[in-house]
Amino acid sequence: MISASNLDLTFHTNDGPVHALRDVSLDIREGDFVSFIGPSGCGKTTFLRCIAALETPTGGTLSVNGMSAEEARKARAYGYVFQAAGLYPWRSIGGNIRLPLEIMGFSKAEQNERVARVLELVELSGFENKFPWQLSGGMQQRASIARALSFDADILLMDEPFGALDEIVRDRLNEELLRLWARTEKTIGFVTHSIPEAVYLSTRIVVMSPRPGRITDVIESPLPRERPLDIRDTPEFIEIAHRVREGLRAGYEE
């Protein structure tokens, strides 16, 4: 679904060049749940933004769903969930979810059907007429996910969507996201700073080094797709978390 080869990205600033990504090569298969983890400023979000054609690489090649990243953006091949929910306060929850459908020219009947379906997917049925300020932070982020799912793109890109939430809410949303992934079979790219979150959610974990961002390890998870929260206490989970931690440490030592 996504293929990067020797990808580089350098930002040119008044203080000189900033090397955000260097020699990043990665293939993401259809149906994968791939988490990107690394220290702040390592290029995790930058790589996600390259996939979304929100940044332009300065070297290497990148294809998204068989197209260039720019073509994939125009073809609406992905939904994007940002760190903040980004809901318009003057629009209801249903109105926020409906916005991309309006822009894409879906009929009113199709909009209504899709809004109802994705609200049910994220367990927000009955909240269509509420406004963002009437919802908790976790519910707002679920509405943001529903908006990204509304036009049924094959790929879902998520930039640390639960980072600002407390641990209890985060655990619940992690469980819900796994159920959502199982039901939709989307290909998911997920940025996080949390080792337990990356291990719990992912089929593969991409460990990145401090800037310039490079991949130091790609870990294939042996965990089953059905994952209760208490799987985090198992030796298998702890072993993967240890390997992620070692990969992060190695990135600093290179």
C-alpha positions as MATLAB code, in Angstrom:
seq = 'MISASNLDLTFHTNDGPVHALRDVSLDIREGDFVSFIGPSGCGKTTFLRCIAALETPTGGTLSVNGMSAEEARKARAYGYVFQAAGLYPWRSIGGNIRLPLEIMGFSKAEQNERVARVLELVELSGFENKFPWQLSGGMQQRASIARALSFDADILLMDEPFGALDEIVRDRLNEELLRLWARTEKTIGFVTHSIPEAVYLSTRIVVMSPRPGRITDVIESPLPRERPLDIRDTPEFIEIAHRVREGLRAGYEE';
ca = [
       0.000    0.000    0.000;
       2.851    2.370    0.850;
       6.425    2.054   -0.384;
       9.322    4.382    0.443;
      12.816    3.907   -0.917;
      15.854    5.909    0.233;
      13.587    8.792    1.208;
      15.273   12.054    2.267;
      13.782   15.341    3.363;
      15.763   18.472    4.149;
      14.142   21.728    5.232;
      16.010   24.872    4.225;
      15.780   27.524    6.947;
      17.423   30.852    7.704;
      19.649   29.021   10.192;
      20.753   26.463    7.627;
      19.455   23.088    6.426;
      17.515   20.816    8.775;
      17.798   17.143    7.832;
      14.450   15.685    8.902;
      14.619   12.294    7.144;
      17.556   10.376    5.732;
      17.578    7.180    3.680;
      14.186    5.915    4.887;
      13.077    2.707    3.150;
       9.884    0.953    4.191;
       7.053   -1.094    2.688;
       3.627   -1.105    4.372;
       1.390   -3.984    3.323;
      -2.366   -3.871    2.854;
      -4.126   -4.324    6.191;
      -0.999   -3.609    8.269;
      -1.176   -1.586   11.465;
       2.238    0.108   11.523;
       3.319    2.317   14.415;
       6.177    4.811   14.198;
       7.993    5.486   17.440;
      11.037    7.596   18.266;
      12.147   10.700   20.176;
      10.605   14.113   19.518;
      11.891   15.622   16.279;
      12.950   12.284   14.778;
      10.759   12.629   11.684;
       7.818   10.357   12.578;
       5.197   12.984   11.774;
       7.266   14.267    8.850;
       7.220   10.803    7.267;
       3.454   10.564    7.787;
       3.052   14.003    6.204;
       5.144   12.866    3.210;
       2.749    9.946    2.712;
      -0.126   12.444    2.826;
       1.633   14.810    0.359;
       1.673   17.524    3.034;
       5.476   17.581    2.762;
       7.596   16.952   -0.333;
      10.667   14.695   -0.026;
      13.932   16.061   -1.377;
      15.248   12.639   -2.357;
      14.208    9.029   -2.905;
      10.872    7.657   -4.061;
       7.464    7.212   -2.433;
       4.283    5.535   -3.684;
       0.900    5.407   -1.944;
      -1.694    2.876   -3.078;
       0.113    2.493   -6.400;
       0.303    6.244   -7.070;
       2.546    9.152   -6.192;
       1.704   10.732   -2.838;
       0.261   13.772   -4.639;
      -1.937   11.594   -6.846;
      -3.087    9.624   -3.796;
      -4.033   12.861   -2.023;
      -6.100   13.988   -5.006;
      -7.675   10.511   -5.225;
      -8.546   10.756   -1.516;
      -6.762    7.483   -0.854;
      -6.338    8.187    2.861;
      -7.997    9.736    5.878;
      -5.823   11.760    8.280;
      -6.306   12.111   12.042;
      -4.240   14.906   13.609;
      -2.932   15.273   17.168;
      -5.806   17.654   17.976;
      -9.350   16.675   17.030;
      -9.694   19.819   14.872;
     -13.489   19.959   15.038;
     -15.245   23.177   14.016;
     -16.999   24.461   17.175;
     -19.916   25.965   15.214;
     -20.710   22.640   13.545;
     -22.424   19.721   15.251;
     -20.580   16.399   15.467;
     -22.598   15.179   12.490;
     -21.815   18.406   10.642;
     -18.083   17.979   11.247;
     -18.155   14.409    9.970;
     -20.282   15.461    7.006;
     -17.853   18.220    5.911;
     -15.559   16.128    3.652;
     -18.614   14.424    2.187;
     -20.093   17.817    1.316;
     -16.840   18.874   -0.327;
     -16.727   15.641   -2.331;
     -20.285   16.133   -3.564;
     -22.030   13.184   -1.955;
     -25.824   13.358   -1.992;
     -27.681   14.269    1.201;
     -28.983   10.710    1.513;
     -25.472    9.254    1.110;
     -24.073   11.749    3.622;
     -26.698   10.768    6.189;
     -26.038    7.058    5.673;
     -22.273    7.442    5.976;
     -22.453    9.697    9.038;
     -24.729    7.210   10.811;
     -22.428    4.318    9.892;
     -19.170    5.873   11.112;
     -20.786    7.203   14.294;
     -21.800    3.630   15.044;
     -18.258    2.428   14.248;
     -16.715    4.779   16.831;
     -19.527    4.233   19.348;
     -20.934    7.764   19.100;
     -24.411    6.945   17.841;
     -26.856    9.461   19.312;
     -24.303   12.283   19.463;
     -24.766   13.565   15.897;
     -26.511   16.758   17.030;
     -24.153   17.540   19.906;
     -21.442   20.173   19.550;
     -17.735   19.543   20.209;
     -17.753   21.487   23.493;
     -20.407   19.081   24.792;
     -18.095   16.065   24.355;
     -15.080   14.889   26.333;
     -11.619   14.982   24.772;
     -11.743   11.257   24.040;
     -15.154   11.545   22.386;
     -13.940   14.478   20.274;
     -11.009   12.411   19.061;
     -13.356    9.544   18.187;
     -15.429   12.029   16.163;
     -12.239   13.063   14.373;
     -11.571    9.411   13.518;
     -15.153    9.074   12.264;
     -14.613   12.073    9.973;
     -11.454   10.453    8.541;
     -13.381    7.215    7.942;
     -16.462    8.844    6.418;
     -15.351    8.642    2.783;
     -14.042    5.074    3.178;
     -10.409    5.564    2.136;
      -8.191    2.489    2.128;
      -5.530    4.081    4.349;
      -5.867    5.772    7.744;
      -2.965    7.991    8.886;
      -2.982    8.885   12.591;
      -0.556   11.399   14.092;
      -0.412   10.707   17.836;
      -4.193   11.020   18.186;
      -4.328    9.966   21.850;
      -1.192   11.719   23.122;
      -3.046   14.434   25.062;
      -5.443   12.041   26.807;
      -5.088   10.506   30.252;
      -4.010    6.885   30.553;
      -7.461    5.486   31.378;
      -9.111    7.128   28.353;
      -6.132    6.214   26.189;
      -6.432    2.530   27.111;
     -10.116    2.514   26.208;
      -9.496    4.234   22.866;
      -6.668    1.809   22.088;
      -9.112   -1.073   22.589;
     -11.715    0.666   20.441;
      -9.180    1.387   17.703;
      -8.212   -2.289   17.489;
     -11.881   -3.260   17.180;
     -12.360   -0.578   14.527;
      -9.327   -1.837   12.598;
     -10.652   -5.413   12.740;
     -14.045   -4.290   11.390;
     -12.779   -2.008    8.616;
      -9.523   -3.791    7.633;
      -7.915   -0.429    6.875;
      -4.170    0.000    6.450;
      -3.096    2.186    9.371;
       0.014    4.319    9.927;
       0.158    5.475   13.544;
       2.608    7.888   15.213;
       3.172    7.538   18.961;
       5.681    8.295   21.726;
       4.361    5.442   23.886;
       6.133    2.078   23.795;
       3.167    0.163   25.341;
       0.771    1.798   22.871;
       2.965    0.919   19.889;
       3.360   -2.704   21.010;
      -0.317   -3.138   21.894;
      -1.703   -1.781   18.619;
       0.693   -2.818   15.898;
       1.411   -5.634   13.512;
       4.750   -3.885   12.911;
       6.655   -1.263   14.891;
       9.050    1.102   13.110;
      11.699    2.475   15.461;
      13.285    5.755   14.373;
      16.479    7.526   15.422;
      16.982   11.145   16.504;
      17.242   13.660   13.656;
      18.038   13.070   10.913;
      15.257   10.492   11.134;
      16.369    7.013   10.108;
      14.818    3.607   10.714;
      16.841    1.683   13.293;
      14.546   -1.351   13.560;
      11.328   -2.793   12.116;
       9.720   -5.236   14.541;
       7.171   -7.791   13.349;
       4.739   -8.443   16.192;
       4.008  -12.101   17.030;
       0.993  -11.093   19.136;
      -2.458  -12.318   18.039;
      -4.810   -9.814   16.412;
      -7.260  -10.288   19.299;
      -5.556   -8.383   22.125;
      -7.149   -7.800   25.520;
      -5.451   -5.101   27.581;
      -3.974   -7.648   29.986;
      -1.837   -8.998   27.124;
       0.537   -6.221   28.216;
       1.491   -8.361   31.226;
       2.607  -11.341   29.136;
       6.284  -12.264   28.554;
       5.776  -11.894   24.773;
       4.570   -8.308   25.135;
       7.353   -7.392   27.539;
       9.941   -8.899   25.186;
       8.728   -6.789   22.241;
       8.669   -3.652   24.419;
      12.254   -4.392   25.465;
      13.331   -4.674   21.817;
      11.654   -1.335   21.024;
      13.462    0.261   23.967;
      16.774   -1.201   22.791;
      16.136    0.124   19.276;
      15.503    3.616   20.649;
      18.687    3.434   22.689;
      20.690    2.237   19.670;
      19.432    5.224   17.679;
      21.051    7.575   20.165;
      24.318    5.660   20.133;
      24.794    5.651   16.343;
];
